[in-house]
Amino acid sequence: MNAMNGIEAREPAYAWGQRVIALDDLVNDGSYPERPVDALLAARGSVGEIVNVGHAQALNEPVYLVQFGDCVVGCLEIELVPAPDGLLPETEELA
């Protein structure tokens, strides 16, 4: 439970290491200063792997750090869907 507002933190739907697919184009919101704002970070349909799970207190929602190729992007659940088993061969790294 969050002591600040008395609301229990919502449990994440996805777990570390889980493969997910971007439901929309994911663009730079300014989090990547070396890339222009609105630059494409991961295209719709890109497959990534969850590398960390956090929590946005203001939204009371889980936040996922997802590795899409050479870029790690912060995502909300509404931006992701689980990748079906067998979509890609199981490897140590995503291509």
N, C-alpha and C positions, 0 to 999 in steps of 0.2 A: 504494500500500500504506500502511496506517496504521502509523506507526512505534510507536505506543503498544502495539498488540497483535499486530502482524504479519499482520493480516487485510486482504485487499484490499477496498477499498470497492466495493460492488455498483453497477453501472451503472444509471442511471434508465431506466425503460421509457417514460416520457413526456418531451416536450420543451417548452421555452418556447413560448408561443403556441398550443399544442395545446388543442383543446376537449375537455372531459371531462364526464362525468355522475357526480353523487354517487350511490353505491349505497345509502346509508343517510342518515337525517337526521343532519346535522352540527350538534352543539350546543356551546355555550360551555363550555370546560373551565376557565374563569377567565382566559383570555388576553385577553378583552375586559372590562376592569373597569367600563365604562359600561353593560354589559348583565348581566342576572342570570345566575348559573351555571345551566347546563342550558337557557338560552334557545336557540331554534332559529336557527342562522346560515344554513343552506341545507337545504332539504327534499330528501328522497330524490327523485331524478329531475331535480334542478336541473342546468342546463348552466352550466359555468364555463370560464374560460380560465386556463391555467397562466401565471403571471407571474414565477415564479422557481423554481429547483430547488436544494435544498440536500441535506445529508446528516446523518442522526442517527447519530453515532458509536456510541452505546450500543446501538442496534438494528442497526447496519450496514445501514441502509435509506435510500433516497432519501426526502426530504420535499419536498412540492410546496406552494407558495403558490398558491392558486387563487382567482381573482376570481369571486365569485358575486354579481352585481348590485352593491350598494354595500358588500359585505363581502369581505375577503380572509381565507381560511381555510387553515390548515396541514393538509395531508392526507397520508396514507400511500397507497401503491399499492392496498392492499386496499380502500380506501374509494372508489376511482375506476374508471371504465371509459372508454375512448375514445368520444367522440361520433361517430356515423357521419357520413360526408360527406353533405351535403344536408339534415341535420336542421334547421338554421336557415340563413337567408340569410347569406352572408358580409358582415359589416359591420365598421366600425371599432370599434364598441362593442357589448357584449352588453346586451340589454334586461333 
